[in-house]
Amino acid sequence: MSASMDSLKEKILEKLESLPENAQQEVLDFVRFLEWRKENRQESQLSIVSEELDEESDAGWLESDLSNLGSYEPYDWQPGELDKGLPVKYVPGMGVVIVEE
């Protein structure tokens, strides 16, 4: 490992140690996000291609006649039918990201 890398790690540790615990938790969340993004980068690039292909089907749905939607009864969700989703958080410059617990 180079001396500059050690110096960078030391600077990060110094800053991290001076932060309150709740800010340290945010740093940990961000590091986990960076790891997740690195692992899923290829998958996300594939999803962009998939989204481009789905635009045609989306356009068809958006152009469909929805004038009769008011004739349907509202759906009555049963207990347990809607499970909890993953927790998310907005990160400026990145958008909404999944928060790992």
Backbone torsions as a table, in degrees:
resi	resn	phi	psi	omega
1	MET	NA	138.4	-176.5
2	SER	-77.4	160.8	179.9
3	ALA	-64.5	-35.5	-179.6
4	SER	-67.3	-33.7	177.9
5	MET	-67.5	-42.3	177.3
6	ASP	-61.7	-40.5	179.5
7	SER	-63.6	-41.5	178.6
8	LEU	-63.2	-45.1	178.4
9	LYS	-61.6	-40.6	178.9
10	GLU	-62.8	-42.4	178.7
11	LYS	-62.6	-42.9	179.5
12	ILE	-63.2	-45.4	179.7
13	LEU	-62.3	-41.3	178.3
14	GLU	-60.0	-46.7	179.3
15	LYS	-64.2	-42.0	-178.3
16	LEU	-62.9	-42.7	-179.2
17	GLU	-65.5	-25.2	-179.2
18	SER	-85.1	-9.0	-179.0
19	LEU	-82.4	149.8	172.8
20	PRO	-68.1	162.5	-174.1
21	GLU	-58.7	-39.4	-179.0
22	ASN	-65.8	-34.4	176.8
23	ALA	-72.1	-34.9	175.7
24	GLN	-62.4	-37.7	177.5
25	GLN	-63.4	-39.5	177.3
26	GLU	-63.5	-39.9	177.7
27	VAL	-62.9	-43.7	178.4
28	LEU	-61.5	-42.9	176.9
29	ASP	-59.3	-41.6	-179.2
30	PHE	-67.2	-41.0	178.2
31	VAL	-63.3	-41.0	176.9
32	ARG	-63.1	-38.8	176.7
33	PHE	-62.4	-43.7	178.9
34	LEU	-60.4	-40.6	176.9
35	GLU	-64.0	-45.1	179.9
36	TRP	-61.2	-44.3	-179.3
37	ARG	-63.0	-40.3	178.9
38	LYS	-63.1	-43.8	-179.2
39	GLU	-68.2	-31.1	-173.6
40	ASN	-105.7	7.8	-177.5
41	ARG	-58.1	-47.9	-178.7
42	GLN	-64.0	-42.1	179.6
43	GLU	-62.3	-40.3	-179.2
44	SER	-69.3	-33.5	177.3
45	GLN	-66.2	-36.4	177.2
46	LEU	-67.6	-35.3	-179.0
47	SER	-68.4	-29.1	177.1
48	ILE	-64.1	-43.1	177.7
49	VAL	-62.6	-43.0	179.5
50	SER	-62.1	-40.8	179.3
51	GLU	-62.8	-38.9	179.1
52	GLU	-62.6	-38.3	178.6
53	LEU	-69.1	-34.5	-178.5
54	ASP	-74.0	-15.8	-178.0
55	GLU	-58.9	-33.8	179.5
56	GLU	-64.1	-44.4	179.9
57	SER	-70.4	-33.6	176.3
58	ASP	-63.3	-43.0	-179.6
59	ALA	-60.6	-41.1	178.8
60	GLY	-62.4	-42.3	179.2
61	TRP	-65.6	-44.0	-178.3
62	LEU	-65.3	-28.3	-178.9
63	GLU	-88.9	-2.7	-177.5
64	SER	-73.3	161.8	-178.8
65	ASP	-81.8	111.0	-179.3
66	LEU	-108.5	17.7	-174.9
67	SER	-65.3	-21.2	-177.9
68	ASN	-95.3	8.9	-179.2
69	LEU	-60.5	-32.0	-179.6
70	GLY	-66.8	-13.7	-178.6
71	SER	-82.9	-8.8	-179.4
72	TYR	-90.2	145.7	175.1
73	GLU	-75.7	146.1	176.2
74	PRO	-63.1	145.0	179.8
75	TYR	-75.8	135.7	179.8
76	ASP	-97.7	100.1	-179.1
77	TRP	-68.2	135.6	179.5
78	GLN	-92.2	153.6	178.5
79	PRO	-55.8	134.2	178.6
80	GLY	83.0	-6.4	-177.9
81	GLU	-72.5	-32.5	176.7
82	LEU	-104.7	106.6	177.2
83	ASP	-79.6	160.5	177.3
84	LYS	-68.3	143.9	175.6
85	GLY	-91.0	-172.5	177.9
86	LEU	-80.7	144.3	177.9
87	PRO	-69.9	140.7	-179.8
88	VAL	-127.4	161.6	179.0
89	LYS	-146.3	143.9	177.1
90	TYR	-85.2	127.3	176.6
91	VAL	-115.1	116.3	-179.3
92	PRO	-54.5	134.7	179.1
93	GLY	85.9	-12.5	-178.7
94	MET	-122.6	-29.1	-178.6
95	GLY	100.3	-153.9	-178.9
96	VAL	-86.0	130.2	-179.6
97	VAL	-127.6	153.9	177.7
98	ILE	-75.6	132.8	179.6
99	VAL	-97.7	120.5	176.5
100	GLU	-83.1	140.7	-178.5
101	GLU	-89.6	NA	NA
